Amino acid sequence: MNDIQGSYNAAATDYHQVLKDYHRQDPFELGALEYFARLIDDGPVGDLGCGTGRITAYLAGQGLDVFGVDLTPGMIEVARQEYPELRFEVGSLYGLDLKDDELAAALAWYSLVHTPREDLPLVFAELYRVLRPGGVLIHGFKVGDGSRPLKQAYGHDLDLEVYMYDVADVAGLLARAGFAEVATLTRAALPGEKDAAQAAHIVRKPGTRLV
């Protein structure tokens, strides 16, 4: 069974300590996020599946009006403790508590790694709904086929399934949701990484914002 909330509620504090500075260590992640940030017009940015808020805080430091949403209350509790100046809420990417066309940009930065491929169209449709015309989305993910169980990490026993996706397949799903491609970035696995290549799709909701 894939117990996302239970697993991350238990591991949230140690998860944050392990990953809080990861964007400073991986040029791929930092480069993708900087590229994404430069595409954003003024307006709210949703870090959707924000975990403990490390990327939310990074983007806020770039001057963006960003807030975080995550499924797991334990992750949100840590995020609020670590970054009290920022806004974090519990919520699901399957049904966000956001208005249509509300966001200037959104991130699903590795926040769908526990989502089966057959559910991706539902989530992409929801992300499309909450982005305003011209809004930008970045989706980071692990490249591969199928899934693997994750039973132990961050010093805790977990009950998770980690899904990998084909780059072209995800691009097709995003296109069918209505998005237009901006960029696709990939990198090979680093020495010691358990998973294969990493990828990020940056896409835009077509249209021009109406004032």
C-alpha positions in Angstrom: 0.0 0.0 0.0 1.2 3.5 -0.8 0.7 5.4 2.5 1.9 8.9 1.5 0.6 10.9 4.5 1.6 8.3 7.1 5.1 7.9 5.7 5.9 11.6 5.3 4.2 12.6 8.6 6.8 10.3 10.3 9.8 11.3 8.2 9.1 15.1 7.7 11.7 16.5 10.1 14.5 14.3 8.9 13.4 14.6 5.3 13.9 18.4 5.6 17.3 18.0 7.2 18.5 15.7 4.3 17.1 17.8 1.4 16.8 21.4 2.6 19.9 22.5 0.6 19.7 20.0 -2.3 19.1 22.7 -4.9 22.6 24.2 -4.1 24.2 20.8 -4.8 22.5 19.8 -8.1 23.1 22.2 -11.0 20.3 20.5 -12.9 17.7 21.4 -10.2 19.0 24.9 -9.7 19.2 25.6 -13.5 15.7 24.3 -14.2 14.3 26.4 -11.3 16.1 29.6 -12.4 14.9 29.1 -16.0 11.4 28.6 -14.8 11.5 31.6 -12.5 12.6 33.9 -15.3 9.5 33.0 -17.3 7.0 34.2 -14.6 5.1 37.4 -14.8 3.8 39.2 -11.7 1.3 37.1 -9.8 0.9 34.3 -7.3 3.0 31.1 -7.7 1.9 27.8 -6.3 4.5 25.3 -5.1 2.1 22.4 -5.3 3.4 19.4 -3.5 5.9 21.6 -1.6 7.1 19.1 1.0 8.8 21.0 3.7 9.0 24.2 1.7 12.6 24.3 0.6 11.8 25.3 -3.0 9.0 27.6 -1.9 11.6 29.5 0.2 14.2 29.5 -2.6 11.7 31.1 -5.1 10.6 33.6 -2.5 14.2 34.6 -2.2 14.1 35.3 -6.0 11.4 37.8 -5.3 8.4 35.7 -6.3 5.0 35.8 -4.6 5.0 32.1 -3.8 3.1 29.8 -1.4 3.1 26.1 -0.7 0.6 23.3 -0.7 1.2 19.7 0.4 -0.9 16.6 1.1 0.9 15.8 4.3 0.2 17.8 7.5 3.5 16.8 9.0 5.4 18.3 6.0 3.3 21.5 6.3 4.0 21.8 10.0 7.8 21.6 9.4 7.5 24.1 6.5 5.7 26.6 8.7 8.3 26.2 11.5 11.2 26.6 9.1 9.8 29.4 7.0 7.3 31.3 9.2 7.2 34.3 6.8 5.7 32.2 4.0 2.2 30.7 3.6 1.7 26.9 3.5 -1.5 24.9 3.4 -2.6 21.3 3.4 -4.2 20.2 0.1 -4.3 17.7 -2.7 -3.2 18.1 -6.4 -6.3 16.1 -7.3 -8.6 19.0 -6.1 -6.9 22.2 -5.2 -8.6 24.9 -3.1 -7.8 27.5 -5.8 -9.9 29.5 -8.2 -9.9 28.9 -12.0 -7.0 31.0 -13.6 -5.7 32.0 -10.2 -2.0 31.3 -10.6 0.7 33.0 -12.6 2.8 29.9 -12.3 2.9 26.5 -10.6 5.4 23.8 -9.7 4.9 20.1 -9.5 8.5 19.6 -8.6 8.9 15.8 -8.0 5.5 16.1 -6.2 4.0 13.4 -8.5 6.6 10.7 -7.9 4.1 8.7 -5.9 1.3 9.2 -8.5 0.5 6.3 -10.9 0.8 7.1 -14.5 -3.0 6.6 -15.1 -3.7 9.5 -12.6 -1.4 12.0 -14.3 -4.1 13.3 -16.7 -6.4 14.1 -13.7 -3.6 16.1 -12.0 -2.5 17.9 -15.2 -6.1 18.9 -15.8 -6.3 20.4 -12.3 -3.0 22.2 -12.8 -4.3 23.6 -16.1 -7.5 24.8 -14.4 -5.7 26.9 -11.7 -3.2 28.5 -14.1 -4.2 31.7 -15.8 -3.8 32.1 -19.6 -0.1 32.5 -20.2 0.8 30.9 -16.9 3.8 28.6 -16.6 4.1 25.1 -15.1 7.3 23.1 -14.3 7.0 19.4 -13.7 10.1 17.6 -12.4 10.2 13.8 -12.4 12.2 10.6 -12.5 12.7 9.0 -15.9 12.1 5.3 -16.5 9.4 2.7 -16.7 7.2 1.4 -13.9 7.8 1.8 -10.2 9.8 0.6 -7.3 8.9 0.4 -3.6 10.5 2.7 -1.1 10.5 1.0 2.3 13.2 2.9 4.1 14.7 6.4 3.8 15.6 9.5 5.9 16.1 7.2 8.8 12.5 5.9 8.8 10.4 3.0 7.7 8.2 4.1 4.8 5.4 2.6 2.7 5.7 4.3 -0.6 5.8 3.5 -4.3 8.1 5.6 -6.5 7.0 6.0 -10.1 9.2 6.7 -13.2 7.8 8.1 -16.4 8.8 8.3 -20.1 9.7 11.8 -21.1 7.8 11.7 -24.4 4.8 10.1 -22.8 4.6 12.8 -20.1 5.0 15.5 -22.8 2.0 14.0 -24.7 -0.1 14.0 -21.5 0.7 17.6 -20.9 -0.2 18.5 -24.5 -3.5 16.7 -24.2 -4.3 18.6 -21.1 -3.9 21.8 -23.2 -0.4 22.9 -22.4 2.2 24.2 -24.9 5.8 23.2 -24.5 8.4 25.8 -23.5 11.4 23.5 -22.7 12.3 20.0 -21.8 15.4 19.4 -19.6 17.0 16.1 -18.8 20.1 14.8 -17.1 21.6 11.3 -16.6 21.7 9.7 -13.2 24.5 10.8 -10.9 27.0 8.3 -9.4 25.3 6.6 -6.5 21.8 7.6 -7.4 19.3 4.7 -7.2 17.1 6.0 -10.0 17.7 6.7 -13.6 17.7 10.0 -15.4 15.8 13.1 -14.2 13.7 15.4 -16.3 11.7 18.6 -16.2 9.0 19.8 -18.5 8.3 23.5 -18.6 5.0 24.3 -20.3 2.6 27.2 -20.6 -1.2 27.5 -20.6 -1.9 29.2 -24.0 -3.6 32.5 -24.2 -3.2 36.0 -22.9 -4.3 37.2 -19.5 -7.3 39.4 -19.6 -6.9 42.5 -17.4 
